Structure formats: C-alpha cells, structure tokens
Amino acid sequence: MTDTSIPRADESLDEEGTEPIEASDDTEAELEAEEAEEGGREKKAPAENDLFRQSEIAADYVEGLLDILDYDGDIDELVSGGRPVVEVVGARLQNLVGQRGATLEALQELARLAVFRQTGSPSRLLLDVGGYRATRRKELAAVARNAVEKVKEYGEPVRLDPMSAFERKCVHDVVNAIAGVESESEGVEPNRRVVVRPVD
C-alpha cells in the first residue's frame, strides 16, 4: 500500500515548477540556488557517492520492472552533470518511451519515488531508454533554432507546442545561448509551453 503522504520525488527539484517563470529561472543552477535559500538555510549538494547510490537504487527498480514486463535491456547507472542517471538500452523498448516520451517520464517519476523511499531525500534522477533523450535533445535544438529564426525575421513572439519539463529545458538552453532573443515558460501542466520572444 502506498503512503499518499510521500511528496513527489521531483517536487521543487525538477527542471521547472508549475508557475510561469522566466527562462533564466529554468536553469538548474538557479533552481538549486533557490532551494538552498528556502527556509533561510543552505543545502549542500549530494556527494558523488550519494548520487551513484541513487542511480543504483533506481537501476534496481527499473530492472524489476523489466523483469515483470519480460523486456530485455542492459542497464547502466552513472552520475552525469551532477545528477544520477540510469540508461536502459536494448531492442523492443519503444513501449517504455511512449508517445513523445510520456511513458518514460512516468517511469522516471516512479524511479525517483523508489529512491525517495530508500533514502528519504528527493532525487533529480534522469532516466533514459534507448537513447530517446539524446535524440529528442537534437530535435528540440532544431525546433528552438527555427523559432529563433522566426522571431528575428518577424519580430513577434513564437509559442511552441506544450512540452515536458525536460523538453522545455532543452529549448531554453538553446535559446539562451543566442543573442537577441529570450524564452520563458507559460501555462500549467500538461499544457505548459515555451514562448520565444525578441529581447527589448
């Protein structure tokens, strides 16, 4: 039986919150700084060993799911960019990704909850299946650059389709690296989207 009092594992730690915020607020470094200021006390970043332990816990959880589903896949646990990462590679894994990564996002949330249950701490775990996130990052970079071109050509804001927090962050990262434009997120999940506009 699940304890419904357990907070979501990504609460206040995911790439974005649920309120409209400026793109600069979407960067993980600034989110971490905000978290450290909460309650007037500083939070130290988890040690590399702690992060690797989180990836091991999540990998064990994902391996159990694969066994239940009778899917074959190799599971790698690592730490990358200051966050625990679990990568699953193998054939016939598309069902674990789902349409536009929806199933993958749900599995990531479950894996984060598994880590939370064992450690008592929320996790910023990133789960990837079949290299989906790397491929999607490239696609979103192209979408972001296309939006920037339209903004520069017409001088009007461009609103993109609703995206997950991971997808929005990918777009923000590309837009923020280009002069003369800025981006922000607007709306409420699941219809939260990125708006790219010219800098005043």
Secondary structure as UniProt FT lines:
FT   TURN            4..5
FT   TURN            9..13
FT   STRAND          21..22
FT   HELIX           23..26
FT   HELIX           28..37
FT   HELIX           38..40
FT   HELIX           48..69
FT   STRAND          74..80
FT   TURN            81..82
FT   STRAND          83..89
FT   HELIX           94..97
FT   HELIX           99..101
FT   HELIX           102..119
FT   STRAND          126..129
FT   TURN            130..131
FT   HELIX           132..154
FT   STRAND          158..159
FT   HELIX           165..176
FT   TURN            179..180
FT   STRAND          181..186
FT   TURN            189..190
FT   STRAND          193..198
//
